[in-house]
Amino acid sequence: MADSETMATVPFDLSLSEAELDAHREHITEFIGERVASAGATGGVLGISGGIDSTLTAYLAVEALGTDGLHGLVLPSEVNSDENMSDAERVAEDLGIDYDVLAIEPIVEAFLDAFPDSPDGEPARTAVGNLRVRVRAVCNYFVANREGMMVLGTGNRSEALVGYFTKYGDGAVDCHPIGNLYKGQVRQLARHVGVPDDLVDKTPTAGMWVGQTDEEEMGVGYDVLDAVLALRVDGPLSRTATARELDIHTDTVERVERLVARSEHKRHTPPAPAPLARFD
């Protein structure tokens, strides 16, 4: 569980100006259109969770592709709150896109029934949580393949850098339109494009198990995380200088560094041995 320091707001501003927000909006919508066109796809498929990342991606995808070019999927499990799923449908209806609701728990249960001797406790909870995320990825690609579309991801830069995504789950997509934005910038751009405030301000959760929240699981709040990533990982400052600039303990900076290092494998395609020289 995160302590008070790691959940605090830090004295470092990553906010974007109005001109920068307009530039990001145009840049991302052009990116979506170009990726879909270059793939010869008819549009995009997007899993809509009711959270801010998928909501912003949906808004920008409609700008890029039109309402006919985006197919939404609402994929609830038994651990998702009714509020989140209602918000997901609300986003699709507000945007005027076609969407389907598919409860994934029967698929998850069928898989678990094939492994009745699974262990209990934290490893099992994490494994089942990741299973739910991967089932959603399978659903996304089934619809995309059926309709000749691309799967649009919802990952942001903050979560990508610390590995806060499921490998071959929400990381299994054709592109990440908002992947160049830190989490705080996602919220800012969402407000800029007209996402309702109550959706912008919602507590982020991946919906992997009951009561799960992103910040509690990572052990660091997004304001702190964004700032450490910007100054230490993406930026030039040392660990000590970063802690001093943000008025936080060096242990917090080290925690973020460990998250980045341990998740390095998630940001690369699976490795293979280097080719051997041919024998004469």
Steps between C-alpha positions, in 0.01 A plus 500: 500500500632845411608736778394862530806633322467284190132593469561873544500776240850615414618854417568423135274600214459286189192688386459573131412843364189550287718505189671176607166336569377595153823366351469167684137468395586550135811281522312207656200513269731512198690203644182294538385579148839422350537169685158380394552610139846346473365167623218507247256465792139613503531663841590430860380275782532640850434345838317764703528463877348825625846618606674812380752334266248308292259793509754747362609248238138453395444875465813544289428190289157635410663829396744305283274230358143622542231315690482227236873438532503398866349186653485499879512195722385508862641187664391475866603228742362419843756726668412811299274752668161572345595867505803445278308289250218754492757771432647292218161470330436868562822591316402286199148645493618860543735453204236324290711196415393139461598287797450154643484388861653159567530363853837326513458311829354185337810484279727551801315233700521251213876550491536463877287185497770342285751564783318400819819469706609861466670644814332745734621835628669795334659312204162354407326838533755662269486213252121512480505879474740478206286225348203737495708763322625246244147373433406857413789513254374183330154656469646819355690311234210273415284800417786677324576199281132446423448861394835575341592752770801584716510469878563838660682496834443729796843499665664823613871576542503483880360147512709379206826610664431323830344193338154559642324297235444132431733344248287364214199656671443875483850512351381284206385767256590643161585849626480721810361838391554671838826320575700825484312661790566476872192418709448858615518618140238240405263660749584847372444410134178319593360818650619691195306278256182508708505184712263557798675594825365205696673262259824700501512498881415132556741287704697293244460121521589216267204300635710189561342417838252653742626824654813519284633847416797592284679721751467255789633215288796697363576645842534853368254774405481620143613856580819369658545232236466740207749742652761234579468353151533841337804606703685174567401245232423721201704790635863560600482533878671264742305314767608748767428804284157364412411443864623848590309665213177326597551516876457125539718223645755327277328169587201615296719570199664158543157336512412649161840400360440141609159495332657622177788250513288197589254564218758551226404168339144624450612779269674277247405220267596154630876447451666229297865393485720691258546321165800269491759530227461232235752218501704449183 
